């Protein structure tokens, strides 16, 4: 069974702190990983994608992938109240001619002013 | 530009009604997706179209009928829905690259559906 597990949360951090969001996956066939941010009542918005082992940085966001440990994380530096949202981790697999995403259950992040 | 548009934004329908949801993208993407999302749950994949052909149907009840008239447009026809079908319906698209590692899905704003 293909699964993506996220730390259940909810997670609260003070403004300016580092928020750490974690995700593990069970399917070694997953080769690409995506972090989406979803505000309440809105649709998922792509934050980061990562395909290779190691770190990938984009502004205040850093995604980390460790394929040996089947572990993906997202670090948000200098957290802002506007970062308060649900963060969805997703693993991408290829199924024939189509691409599928397997989503984790999401982690709700609250950044306290 | 990574815009996927969906109409309507909100839809209220009775169990005997027939309605349609529409999704459009002009990014040249060749894969389009329908997801259903219930409150506090992740999106659940319903259908995938690749190059205008249905490639995945995740055992969705026949009261949901997808249609892909062209590479930019995706419809979801609704008929005889149940109250438990009330949810946020999301459309997404991706390039459908042969390099699967970098194929990225972009979501539309969604249609909030309420079935009475």
Interface residues (C-beta under 8 A of the other chain):
Chain A: X31 X32 X34 X36 X42 X43 X44 X45 X46 X49 X51 X88 X92 X93 X94 X95 X96 X97 X98 X99 X100 X101 X103 X104 X105 X106
Chain B: X2 X31 X40 X41 X42 X43 X45 X48 X50 X51 X55 X56 X88 X90 X94 X96 X100 X101 X102 X103 X104 X105 X106 X107 X108 X109 X110
